[in-house]
Every structure is written in C-alpha cells, then in structure tokens.
Amino acid sequence: MGKKEFVVFGLGRFGKSVALTLADSGCEVLVVDDNEEKIHDIAEYVTYAVKADVTDAETLSTLGLRNFDGAIIAIGENLEASVLVTILVKELGIPYVLAKVQTDTQAKVLKKVGADMVVFPEKETGIRIANKLVHGNFFDAIELSTTFSMMELDALPEWYGKTLSELDLRAKYDINVIGVKNRGKFNFNPTAEEIIDRDDILVVIGRNETLSQLQNH
C-alpha cells in the first residue's frame, strides 16, 4: 500500500498545522495558497507547494488531484471560496473532503455541497485532525470483523462531566468502553464511576455503522 496523498488548500494556522503533521506522518502532501511567502516557508517540509488561486478551476485541474486520498479545505473565513473548492475537488473525484468552518451555517452549507466532514478548528487542533486522517479510514479504527470495530472516539460535549454509569453507552448505543485516554495517559478498563472530561478519548468496541455515526456527530 502506497503513501496516502492529501492536498491542503489554505495555509493559515490550521492549514499549516494539518499539512506539517500529515507530512511528518509520512504522507505525500500538496499545499496550495495564493500567498507566496507562506508557500516559500512550508515548501521544504511538504511534497509540493504551489502558489495559486484556490478558486481557479483551470489551475486545480492541472494539479493532478484525481488519485489523492483526501482534501483539506482550510479557508474557512471565505465561505464562497470554500464552497467552490469543495465542489471542484469532489468533481475531480477526491473521495474524502474535510473543510474548516467557523459557524454552524457554514457547516450546513459545506456538507450540502459535498464536504464529508466539517471541523471547527477552535474545537479541534490541526495536529489531532491530521492524525485522524493518517490512521485507518480517516479515524483510528481496528476492524474486528465485517460488522464490529475497535476505535478511538472523542468524547461528545454532552458527555462532559458525567460518569460512564450515567451515560450508559452500552444501553444507548450498544458500544463497550474498554479504555479512556487523556493527555497521553491511558486508563484501561475504566470503572463505571469514571468521569468523562472535555479532552478525553474513549476507546470503544461497537458496530461499524454506530461508530461512524458517533464519529461524525
């Protein structure tokens, strides 16, 4: 299996963070931005760095994006540009498009035009998102069978401050929590009284379709 290939549009703090982390993880990374200084600064760290207007369809079509695994659209401050690029890369056949957004309205619009996932960078760091893109099918999962997987799942906001007993995830979602990770520490086989915090990552086993729904919640 070859290296995963990603294209990152926009080199603000978020886009640059994603691009560098993907590159550090051994992926082929193409970055596109219309700012020459930003392109110059990152060029030696990524596979290709191209100065271009990201909304120019002709330019995009010359970049050879058809076989890329995913596109990261990190130009959230410009909704029109984000929409255009989302549509263009989907038309080019890129299977997975992740877009940075700043409002719920932007999120709805970009999902409607084809974004597979939207992220609010103030809620998730570029590094963490890039690591998700690198591992497995865009989330950290180990397929145990055709129907069940073990995966890492970010704690949902409505879970914060509650114990595993109160959440009763097995009854609600038919998933089993086998561990909780927080700031590099891993608590294997947590008790029912384990309180879930904002930055917790739950290691769970469950049905693939349920896990996918929770991952994109």
Secondary structure, 3 states (H helix, E strand, C coil): CCCCEEEEECCCHHHHHHHHHHHHCCCEEEEEECCHHHHHHHHHHCCEEEECCCCCHHHHHCCCCCCCCEEEECCCCCHHHHHHHHHHHHHCCCCEEEEECCCHHHHHHHHHCCCCEEECCCCCCHHHHHHHHHCCCCCCEEECCCCEEEEEEECCHHHCCCEHHHHCHHHHHCCEEEEEEECCEEEECCCCCCECCCCCEEEEEEEHHHHHHHHCC
